[in-house]
Amino acid sequence: MAQTTSPVWFITGCSSGFGRALAQAVLAKGWRTVVTARNPAKVTDLIAGRHAQSLALALDVTQPAQITAAVQAATARFGAIDVLVNNAGYGYQVTVEEGQDEAIRAMFEANFFGLAALIRAVLPSMRARRHGTIVNISSVGGFLGFPGSGYYAATKHAVEGLSDALAKEVSPLGIHVCCVEPGPFRTDFAGRSIQQTLSRLPEYESTVNVRLRQLVGRSGSQPGDPVRAAEAIIAAVQTGSPPRHLVLGAIGWEHVRQTLTETLQQLEAWKSTSLGADYPADKT
C-alpha cells in the first residue's frame, strides 16, 4: 500500500510492547495515527505534541460497544482507516490438561473474537474504497505449539486461519492481509501480558514447567528488538504488497522454517496413504 499522502493507522494495544513501539514509529513519520488502549492515560505521552495527527482512544477489544465507538471516532476525525493493526491480546500459559475454562475463553475473547470484531467494523469502509491493509499480530505460535502454550497457540492458529480466508476474500478488492509472527522479543510480554500457571503434576515438570520458568527468567534479554520490528512492519505495509506471513526474529524464523520442513517431509512420507483415501479412479 504505497502512500503519497499521510495514511491513517489504527493500532490496538498501544500501552506497551509491539503496539507502543509501532505507534511511536508511525507517529514519528508524521502519519495520522489512532492510538488505543484499555486505559488511554497510558498512551497520552505518545501523542504529546502531535495532537493534530493523532487520536488516543479507550478500547477494550472484548467490548463490542467500545469497538463501534472507536471506529466511528477514528473515521469522524480522519475520514477513513487505511491500516488496521490488531495487536491487543495476552497469553495464558498452562498445560492443556490443567487449563481453566474461564481463563481459556477470556483469552479467546481478547486474542481472537475481539480481533475479528474489529476487522468486521473496519472492512465496510475499506471495501467501499477498494483500499486498505489489515495487520494481525500473531506469533510463531501461530505455526507451532510449545509446551505450556497450547491454548495461546490455539488463539493464534485461529487468527492465522481467519486471515487465510480473509485474504482470499478481500485481495480482489484491493485489501491486503498480513500476519506478523514474532519470536522472542524484548517486550514486557512475559512479565506483564502472560498469565502463567505452573503444573502441579510431576509428569509435566521437565516439559512445561522448565519452559515456563525459562521464559520468565529470560524476560528482558530476548534477542528481538521491538523498534526494529515496528520498522519491519511499516516497511512491509508500504511495499503495497505485504507478505501473508511476516516472521520476525532469527529464532522465530528458524522455528518456522524447521516446522514447515518437517511438515513437508511428513506429507511426502504419508503421500500414498493420503492419496489412497480417495475413491479408485475407475469408480469416480
C-alpha positions as a Python dict, from the first residue, in 0.01 Angstrom:
ca = {
    (1, 'M'): (0, 0, 0),
    (2, 'A'): (236, 271, -123),
    (3, 'Q'): (127, 611, 2),
    (4, 'T'): (176, 961, -137),
    (5, 'T'): (-18, 1124, 146),
    (6, 'S'): (-37, 1060, 518),
    (7, 'P'): (-207, 722, 577),
    (8, 'V'): (-430, 663, 877),
    (9, 'W'): (-314, 384, 1110),
    (10, 'F'): (-542, 237, 1377),
    (11, 'I'): (-341, 38, 1633),
    (12, 'T'): (-475, -158, 1928),
    (13, 'G'): (-291, -239, 2250),
    (14, 'C'): (-56, 60, 2247),
    (15, 'S'): (23, 81, 2617),
    (16, 'S'): (324, -149, 2584),
    (17, 'G'): (519, -388, 2364),
    (18, 'F'): (476, -404, 1988),
    (19, 'G'): (175, -174, 1991),
    (20, 'R'): (363, 102, 2166),
    (21, 'A'): (676, 66, 1951),
    (22, 'L'): (469, 67, 1634),
    (23, 'A'): (265, 370, 1741),
    (24, 'Q'): (585, 561, 1815),
    (25, 'A'): (733, 471, 1476),
    (26, 'V'): (419, 563, 1280),
    (27, 'L'): (378, 892, 1465),
    (28, 'A'): (745, 975, 1408),
    (29, 'K'): (683, 954, 1034),
    (30, 'G'): (418, 1221, 1066),
    (31, 'W'): (134, 990, 974),
    (32, 'R'): (-212, 1012, 1124),
    (33, 'T'): (-248, 757, 1399),
    (34, 'V'): (-527, 630, 1621),
    (35, 'V'): (-362, 504, 1939),
    (36, 'T'): (-579, 282, 2156),
    (37, 'A'): (-550, 112, 2492),
    (38, 'R'): (-787, -10, 2761),
    (39, 'N'): (-659, 279, 2972),
    (40, 'P'): (-594, 578, 2742),
    (41, 'A'): (-399, 754, 3018),
    (42, 'K'): (-117, 511, 2941),
    (43, 'V'): (-77, 641, 2586),
    (44, 'T'): (-115, 1015, 2634),
    (45, 'D'): (264, 1055, 2629),
    (46, 'L'): (271, 905, 2280),
    (47, 'I'): (57, 1180, 2133),
    (48, 'A'): (205, 1471, 2329),
    (49, 'G'): (284, 1749, 2083),
    (50, 'R'): (122, 1556, 1799),
    (51, 'H'): (-247, 1620, 1859),
    (52, 'A'): (-312, 1731, 1502),
    (53, 'Q'): (-206, 1393, 1364),
    (54, 'S'): (-317, 1164, 1646),
    (55, 'L'): (-615, 1045, 1842),
    (56, 'A'): (-598, 848, 2168),
    (57, 'L'): (-898, 631, 2245),
    (58, 'A'): (-1010, 390, 2516),
    (59, 'L'): (-1058, 47, 2365),
    (60, 'D'): (-1111, -289, 2526),
    (61, 'V'): (-1144, -520, 2226),
    (62, 'T'): (-1369, -756, 2422),
    (63, 'Q'): (-1634, -482, 2443),
    (64, 'P'): (-1835, -451, 2117),
    (65, 'A'): (-1970, -106, 2205),
    (66, 'Q'): (-1617, 27, 2251),
    (67, 'I'): (-1512, -117, 1914),
    (68, 'T'): (-1801, 57, 1740),
    (69, 'A'): (-1733, 386, 1919),
    (70, 'A'): (-1360, 377, 1847),
    (71, 'V'): (-1400, 307, 1475),
    (72, 'Q'): (-1664, 578, 1446),
    (73, 'A'): (-1443, 829, 1629),
    (74, 'A'): (-1144, 747, 1410),
    (75, 'T'): (-1348, 782, 1093),
    (76, 'A'): (-1504, 1108, 1211),
    (77, 'R'): (-1161, 1253, 1288),
    (78, 'F'): (-959, 1133, 989),
    (79, 'G'): (-1216, 1025, 732),
    (80, 'A'): (-1100, 665, 695),
    (81, 'I'): (-872, 393, 830),
    (82, 'D'): (-601, 281, 590),
    (83, 'V'): (-414, 36, 812),
    (84, 'L'): (-571, -164, 1094),
    (85, 'V'): (-321, -325, 1331),
    (86, 'N'): (-473, -585, 1562),
    (87, 'N'): (-214, -605, 1837),
    (88, 'A'): (-414, -623, 2161),
    (89, 'G'): (-401, -956, 2340),
    (90, 'Y'): (-225, -1160, 2603),
    (91, 'G'): (-105, -1510, 2688),
    (92, 'Y'): (-237, -1774, 2923),
    (93, 'Q'): (22, -2044, 2983),
    (94, 'V'): (-74, -2375, 3141),
    (95, 'T'): (-79, -2741, 3044),
    (96, 'V'): (-365, -2842, 2817),
    (97, 'E'): (-478, -3084, 3086),
    (98, 'E'): (-494, -2820, 3360),
    (99, 'G'): (-639, -2530, 3163),
    (100, 'Q'): (-929, -2349, 3325),
    (101, 'D'): (-1232, -2296, 3104),
    (102, 'E'): (-1299, -1939, 3215),
    (103, 'A'): (-939, -1830, 3154),
    (104, 'I'): (-926, -2004, 2816),
    (105, 'R'): (-1245, -1837, 2697),
    (106, 'A'): (-1134, -1495, 2823),
    (107, 'M'): (-812, -1521, 2621),
    (108, 'F'): (-1003, -1621, 2308),
    (109, 'E'): (-1229, -1318, 2358),
    (110, 'A'): (-928, -1085, 2352),
    (111, 'N'): (-695, -1261, 2107),
    (112, 'F'): (-946, -1384, 1851),
    (113, 'F'): (-1305, -1265, 1889),
    (114, 'G'): (-1203, -905, 1959),
    (115, 'L'): (-970, -909, 1659),
    (116, 'A'): (-1243, -1049, 1435),
    (117, 'A'): (-1492, -789, 1557),
    (118, 'L'): (-1255, -506, 1474),
    (119, 'I'): (-1198, -645, 1127),
    (120, 'R'): (-1574, -659, 1070),
    (121, 'A'): (-1608, -299, 1191),
    (122, 'V'): (-1337, -164, 960),
    (123, 'L'): (-1396, -372, 647),
    (124, 'P'): (-1706, -195, 509),
    (125, 'S'): (-1515, 130, 462),
    (126, 'M'): (-1208, -43, 319),
    (127, 'R'): (-1426, -244, 84),
    (128, 'A'): (-1612, 66, -34),
    (129, 'R'): (-1281, 241, -108),
    (130, 'R'): (-1115, -73, -253),
    (131, 'H'): (-818, 8, -34),
    (132, 'G'): (-667, -94, 299),
    (133, 'T'): (-430, -319, 490),
    (134, 'I'): (-510, -539, 789),
    (135, 'V'): (-213, -641, 1002),
    (136, 'N'): (-280, -911, 1259),
    (137, 'I'): (-11, -955, 1522),
    (138, 'S'): (8, -1330, 1555),
    (139, 'S'): (306, -1529, 1684),
    (140, 'V'): (543, -1806, 1593),
    (141, 'G'): (282, -1991, 1799),
    (142, 'G'): (53, -1944, 1501),
    (143, 'F'): (267, -2205, 1326),
    (144, 'L'): (355, -2443, 1607),
    (145, 'G'): (268, -2517, 1966),
    (146, 'F'): (513, -2504, 2255),
    (147, 'P'): (463, -2698, 2580),
    (148, 'G'): (264, -2489, 2822),
    (149, 'S'): (128, -2262, 2549),
    (150, 'G'): (-132, -2482, 2388),
    (151, 'Y'): (-428, -2253, 2443),
    (152, 'Y'): (-234, -1940, 2345),
    (153, 'A'): (-121, -2120, 2029),
    (154, 'A'): (-484, -2213, 1963),
    (155, 'T'): (-583, -1845, 1960),
    (156, 'K'): (-304, -1763, 1718),
    (157, 'H'): (-380, -2061, 1493),
    (158, 'A'): (-736, -1927, 1483),
    (159, 'V'): (-607, -1585, 1380),
    (160, 'E'): (-397, -1743, 1105),
    (161, 'G'): (-691, -1944, 970),
    (162, 'L'): (-918, -1642, 972),
    (163, 'S'): (-650, -1436, 797),
    (164, 'D'): (-600, -1700, 526),
    (165, 'A'): (-968, -1696, 440),
    (166, 'L'): (-996, -1319, 471),
    (167, 'A'): (-702, -1261, 236),
    (168, 'K'): (-869, -1470, -34),
    (169, 'E'): (-1196, -1281, 14),
    (170, 'V'): (-1060, -928, 7),
    (171, 'S'): (-748, -934, -208),
    (172, 'P'): (-960, -889, -525),
    (173, 'L'): (-1099, -577, -354),
    (174, 'G'): (-759, -412, -311),
    (175, 'I'): (-729, -502, 58),
    (176, 'H'): (-417, -673, 195),
    (177, 'V'): (-390, -904, 497),
    (178, 'C'): (-63, -971, 677),
    (179, 'C'): (2, -1182, 986),
    (180, 'V'): (310, -1080, 1182),
    (181, 'E'): (469, -1377, 1360),
    (182, 'P'): (731, -1270, 1614),
    (183, 'G'): (963, -1499, 1801),
    (184, 'P'): (1105, -1388, 2138),
    (185, 'F'): (1127, -1008, 2160),
    (186, 'R'): (1242, -778, 2435),
    (187, 'T'): (900, -651, 2534),
    (188, 'D'): (731, -682, 2872),
    (189, 'F'): (502, -956, 2735),
    (190, 'A'): (648, -1227, 2960),
    (191, 'G'): (628, -1013, 3271),
    (192, 'R'): (306, -819, 3209),
    (193, 'S'): (95, -984, 2944),
    (194, 'I'): (116, -1351, 3039),
    (195, 'Q'): (-96, -1532, 3293),
    (196, 'Q'): (117, -1830, 3385),
    (197, 'T'): (24, -2134, 3593),
    (198, 'L'): (292, -2392, 3662),
    (199, 'S'): (179, -2750, 3652),
    (200, 'R'): (109, -2926, 3980),
    (201, 'L'): (164, -3262, 3812),
    (202, 'P'): (516, -3410, 3824),
    (203, 'E'): (474, -3560, 3476),
    (204, 'Y'): (494, -3209, 3325),
    (205, 'E'): (788, -3081, 3527),
    (206, 'S'): (1054, -3142, 3261),
    (207, 'T'): (848, -3018, 2968),
    (208, 'V'): (605, -2746, 3070),
    (209, 'N'): (747, -2611, 3395),
    (210, 'V'): (1105, -2596, 3273),
    (211, 'R'): (998, -2392, 2970),
    (212, 'L'): (770, -2157, 3161),
    (213, 'R'): (1042, -2080, 3416),
    (214, 'Q'): (1287, -2015, 3134),
    (215, 'L'): (1051, -1768, 2971),
    (216, 'V'): (1023, -1564, 3289),
    (217, 'G'): (1396, -1585, 3355),
    (218, 'R'): (1484, -1462, 3005),
    (219, 'S'): (1243, -1170, 3013),
    (220, 'G'): (1440, -857, 2926),
    (221, 'S'): (1719, -1043, 2746),
    (222, 'Q'): (1536, -1169, 2436),
    (223, 'P'): (1720, -1102, 2107),
    (224, 'G'): (1428, -935, 1929),
    (225, 'D'): (1420, -554, 1912),
    (226, 'P'): (1064, -408, 1916),
    (227, 'V'): (1181, -89, 1743),
    (228, 'R'): (1328, -284, 1452),
    (229, 'A'): (1014, -497, 1445),
    (230, 'A'): (800, -185, 1411),
    (231, 'E'): (1009, -61, 1120),
    (232, 'A'): (986, -402, 955),
    (233, 'I'): (606, -398, 979),
    (234, 'I'): (588, -46, 836),
    (235, 'A'): (822, -139, 551),
    (236, 'A'): (612, -443, 464),
    (237, 'V'): (290, -240, 458),
    (238, 'Q'): (447, 34, 249),
    (239, 'T'): (554, -204, -28),
    (240, 'G'): (193, -219, -141),
    (241, 'S'): (212, -599, -136),
    (242, 'P'): (289, -715, 218),
    (243, 'P'): (351, -1087, 274),
    (244, 'R'): (77, -1307, 411),
    (245, 'H'): (326, -1422, 675),
    (246, 'L'): (593, -1193, 819),
    (247, 'V'): (811, -1384, 1064),
    (248, 'L'): (1023, -1159, 1283),
    (249, 'G'): (1346, -1251, 1459),
    (250, 'A'): (1608, -1517, 1388),
    (251, 'I'): (1478, -1761, 1648),
    (252, 'G'): (1122, -1734, 1521),
    (253, 'W'): (1238, -1767, 1159),
    (254, 'E'): (1428, -2087, 1237),
    (255, 'H'): (1136, -2238, 1431),
    (256, 'V'): (900, -2173, 1140),
    (257, 'R'): (1147, -2299, 879),
    (258, 'Q'): (1205, -2621, 1072),
    (259, 'T'): (832, -2676, 1126),
    (260, 'L'): (748, -2626, 759),
    (261, 'T'): (1034, -2853, 651),
    (262, 'E'): (922, -3131, 886),
    (263, 'T'): (562, -3089, 771),
    (264, 'L'): (662, -3129, 405),
    (265, 'Q'): (873, -3434, 487),
    (266, 'Q'): (583, -3595, 672),
    (267, 'L'): (344, -3507, 392),
    (268, 'E'): (566, -3685, 140),
    (269, 'A'): (624, -3984, 370),
    (270, 'W'): (249, -4041, 401),
    (271, 'K'): (159, -3948, 44),
    (272, 'S'): (40, -4294, -61),
    (273, 'T'): (-183, -4322, 245),
    (274, 'S'): (-329, -3977, 183),
    (275, 'L'): (-399, -4038, -186),
    (276, 'G'): (-534, -4384, -110),
    (277, 'A'): (-827, -4233, 80),
    (278, 'D'): (-997, -4128, -247),
    (279, 'Y'): (-1233, -4346, -448),
    (280, 'P'): (-1041, -4551, -706),
    (281, 'A'): (-1015, -4367, -1036),
    (282, 'D'): (-1225, -4624, -1217),
    (283, 'K'): (-1513, -4579, -970),
    (284, 'T'): (-1544, -4200, -968),
}
